[in-house]
Amino acid sequence: MDKMYRTERAALCNSALEAGEDAPTLCGMWTVKDLVIHLLVRERDPLAAPGILIPQLEKLASRSARRSGASAWPSSRSSASPT
C-alpha cells in the first residue's frame, strides 16, 4: 500500500508541475495551485481541515492555506487561497 501511495503522490505532483500553477481545473474556478493547497491543508493540518466545511473554523483553513501556498511551488510568487 505504501508503494502505491508514493507512486500516486508522485504522479499527482508531476501532473501539477507540468500543468503549471495557473492552469484551470475541473473544480470550478480553482487553479492547479488552489487544488494543491487544498489537498495540503487537508493532509497536513488536521486542525484547519474542518474549516474547509465549517464556516466558524474558516480562519484556521485560510491561515493554513496561506502558509501552504507560500511553499507549495518551487518559485511561488504569491499565495492563493482556495477557501
GUTIBA-51663 format. One record per residue: residue number from 1; x, y, z of N, C-alpha, C in turn; residue in one letter. Coordinates in steps of 0.02 Angstrom, whole numbers. Layout:
<recs>
[NUM, [X, Y, Z], [X, Y, Z], [X, Y, Z], "A"]
...
</recs>
This chain:
<recs>
[1, [41, -60, 0], [0, 0, 0], [43, 63, 0], "M"]
[2, [97, 62, 38], [140, 120, 43], [169, 138, -25], "D"]
[3, [189, 86, -64], [218, 99, -129], [167, 131, -177], "K"]
[4, [105, 107, -175], [53, 136, -218], [41, 209, -198], "M"]
[5, [39, 222, -134], [30, 290, -109], [84, 336, -136], "Y"]
[6, [146, 314, -132], [201, 355, -156], [199, 364, -232], "R"]
[7, [181, 313, -267], [176, 317, -341], [121, 366, -361], "T"]
[8, [63, 360, -329], [8, 405, -345], [25, 477, -327], "E"]
[9, [57, 487, -269], [76, 554, -248], [126, 584, -297], "R"]
[10, [175, 546, -319], [224, 571, -367], [190, 589, -433], "A"]
[11, [144, 548, -456], [108, 562, -518], [67, 625, -512], "A"]
[12, [34, 635, -456], [-5, 696, -446], [39, 758, -445], "L"]
[13, [95, 753, -410], [142, 810, -407], [170, 826, -477], "C"]
[14, [189, 774, -514], [215, 785, -581], [163, 816, -626], "N"]
[15, [101, 793, -622], [48, 821, -663], [36, 894, -646], "S"]
[16, [36, 911, -582], [26, 980, -560], [83, 1025, -586], "A"]
[17, [144, 1001, -580], [201, 1041, -604], [200, 1049, -680], "L"]
[18, [182, 996, -715], [178, 1000, -789], [123, 1049, -811], "E"]
[19, [66, 1047, -777], [11, 1091, -796], [26, 1164, -779], "A"]
[20, [61, 1174, -724], [77, 1242, -702], [27, 1267, -652], "G"]
[21, [49, 1310, -607], [7, 1332, -552], [-55, 1371, -573], "E"]
[22, [-54, 1403, -630], [-111, 1444, -652], [-159, 1406, -698], "D"]
[23, [-145, 1343, -711], [-188, 1304, -757], [-257, 1293, -725], "A"]
[24, [-310, 1292, -765], [-377, 1280, -738], [-385, 1206, -719], "P"]
[25, [-434, 1193, -675], [-451, 1125, -656], [-525, 1114, -668], "T"]
[26, [-549, 1055, -653], [-620, 1041, -658], [-657, 1060, -594], "L"]
[27, [-624, 1093, -548], [-653, 1113, -483], [-674, 1186, -486], "C"]
[28, [-722, 1202, -526], [-748, 1270, -530], [-695, 1318, -554], "G"]
[29, [-685, 1371, -516], [-637, 1423, -535], [-567, 1411, -506], "M"]
[30, [-556, 1354, -474], [-492, 1340, -444], [-438, 1327, -496], "W"]
[31, [-379, 1352, -482], [-320, 1336, -523], [-287, 1273, -494], "T"]
[32, [-236, 1249, -528], [-198, 1192, -503], [-168, 1209, -435], "V"]
[33, [-143, 1269, -428], [-114, 1289, -364], [-166, 1287, -308], "K"]
[34, [-227, 1312, -321], [-280, 1311, -272], [-295, 1239, -250], "D"]
[35, [-297, 1194, -298], [-312, 1124, -283], [-257, 1092, -242], "L"]
[36, [-195, 1105, -260], [-138, 1078, -222], [-139, 1104, -150], "V"]
[37, [-152, 1169, -141], [-155, 1198, -74], [-210, 1165, -34], "I"]
[38, [-268, 1155, -65], [-325, 1123, -32], [-305, 1053, -7], "H"]
[39, [-271, 1015, -49], [-250, 947, -30], [-198, 949, 26], "L"]
[40, [-153, 998, 23], [-103, 1004, 76], [-134, 1021, 143], "L"]
[41, [-183, 1067, 142], [-216, 1085, 205], [-252, 1025, 234], "V"]
[42, [-288, 988, 192], [-324, 929, 216], [-277, 877, 245], "R"]
[43, [-219, 869, 215], [-174, 817, 236], [-128, 837, 294], "E"]
[44, [-104, 898, 293], [-52, 918, 340], [-76, 956, 402], "R"]
[45, [-136, 981, 401], [-159, 1022, 457], [-227, 998, 481], "D"]
[46, [-228, 948, 525], [-292, 919, 547], [-336, 969, 584], "P"]
[47, [-307, 1021, 614], [-348, 1071, 648], [-381, 1118, 599], "L"]
[48, [-349, 1131, 543], [-376, 1178, 494], [-423, 1143, 445], "A"]
[49, [-414, 1080, 433], [-454, 1044, 383], [-529, 1052, 393], "A"]
[50, [-556, 1049, 454], [-628, 1058, 461], [-652, 1127, 438], "P"]
[51, [-608, 1176, 438], [-626, 1243, 416], [-644, 1247, 343], "G"]
[52, [-628, 1195, 306], [-647, 1193, 236], [-723, 1187, 230], "I"]
[53, [-754, 1154, 278], [-827, 1143, 276], [-866, 1180, 330], "L"]
[54, [-833, 1197, 386], [-868, 1228, 442], [-851, 1303, 443], "I"]
[55, [-900, 1345, 429], [-887, 1417, 423], [-854, 1448, 485], "P"]
[56, [-870, 1425, 545], [-841, 1452, 605], [-766, 1439, 611], "Q"]
[57, [-741, 1390, 575], [-669, 1373, 577], [-632, 1394, 514], "L"]
[58, [-665, 1434, 473], [-636, 1453, 408], [-569, 1490, 416], "E"]
[59, [-561, 1529, 469], [-498, 1566, 478], [-439, 1518, 485], "K"]
[60, [-449, 1462, 519], [-395, 1413, 525], [-375, 1385, 457], "L"]
[61, [-425, 1369, 416], [-411, 1343, 349], [-376, 1395, 306], "A"]
[62, [-399, 1457, 310], [-370, 1511, 269], [-297, 1523, 288], "S"]
[63, [-283, 1524, 354], [-214, 1534, 376], [-169, 1477, 353], "R"]
[64, [-194, 1416, 359], [-155, 1359, 337], [-144, 1360, 262], "S"]
[65, [-195, 1381, 225], [-190, 1385, 152], [-137, 1437, 132], "A"]
[66, [-135, 1493, 167], [-84, 1544, 151], [-14, 1516, 164], "R"]
[67, [-6, 1481, 220], [60, 1451, 235], [79, 1399, 182], "R"]
[68, [31, 1356, 164], [45, 1304, 115], [58, 1335, 46], "S"]
[69, [21, 1387, 29], [30, 1419, -35], [98, 1450, -44], "G"]
[70, [125, 1474, 11], [191, 1505, 8], [246, 1454, -6], "A"]
[71, [232, 1391, 9], [284, 1340, -1], [263, 1285, -50], "S"]
[72, [204, 1291, -81], [180, 1237, -123], [216, 1232, -189], "A"]
[73, [243, 1286, -214], [275, 1287, -280], [347, 1309, -273], "W"]
[74, [391, 1281, -313], [462, 1297, -309], [477, 1371, -314], "P"]
[75, [440, 1408, -355], [453, 1480, -362], [387, 1518, -357], "S"]
[76, [354, 1511, -301], [288, 1542, -291], [295, 1618, -287], "S"]
[77, [251, 1652, -325], [251, 1725, -325], [205, 1753, -272], "R"]
[78, [148, 1721, -261], [100, 1746, -212], [60, 1688, -185], "S"]
[79, [26, 1699, -130], [-15, 1647, -100], [-86, 1651, -127], "S"]
[80, [-113, 1595, -148], [-183, 1592, -169], [-220, 1551, -118], "A"]
[81, [-279, 1571, -102], [-318, 1535, -53], [-381, 1506, -83], "S"]
[82, [-386, 1440, -86], [-444, 1409, -116], [-505, 1410, -70], "P"]
[83, [-495, 1428, -7], [-550, 1426, 40], [-582, 1494, 46], "T"]
</recs>
